[in-house]
Amino acid sequence: MNLTKEPTWDAIVTTSEDYLTSDLTLGNTFTFDYWWEMETEPTDWNMDILFFNGTEWETFGWALNFDGSSDEWQTASYWVPPWARGENVQMMFSLLDWGQVTDPTVYLRNIGSNSAPVPEPSTIVLMGLGLVGLAGLGRKRMKR
C-alpha cells in the first residue's frame, strides 16, 4: 500500500465491500476525494455511486472508470439534478471488476454535497421593502 503522501481516509471500497454514507442533504454538487490501487493491472473496472430513494437503490448515472493505480488523491465532482436537491439521502459506493482478478481498492474522504445558501428571513424582508420603496418612488415621479 503506497499511501505515504496522506494516509488518512474516511472509507474503503472493494469488490466485496460497498460503502454506505450517513444521511446527507444534496445540494448543487456531490463531491469526494478518492485514491485507488490494485494488485494487478485491470482490463476494466469502475465504481458506481448510488442513492437510496426510500424504496430502492438508484443511480444518477455517475460512475468512475479506473486504469492502473493512482499516485495522489483525486477529486470527483458531480452535478445534482434539480429534482434531487434538498433531498436527504444515503449514498452507496460499489465497485465492479471485469476481467482478471485485480483486487481493486478505493479510498474515500471528504464526501459531501454543497448546499445553495438559503437567505435569512430578514434579508428577504429587507429586499422586499427596498423593492416597495423603489416602486413608490417610481409612482411619485410619474405623478409629477
Buried (B, 14 or more C-beta within 10 A) or exposed (E): EEEEEEEEBEBEBBBEEBBEBEEBEBBEBBBBBBBBBBEEEBEEBBBBBBBBEEEEEEEBEBBBEBEEBBEEBEEBEBEBEEEBBEBEBEBBBBBEBEEEEBBBBBBBBEBBBEBEEEEEEEEEEEEEEEEEEEEEEEEEEEEE
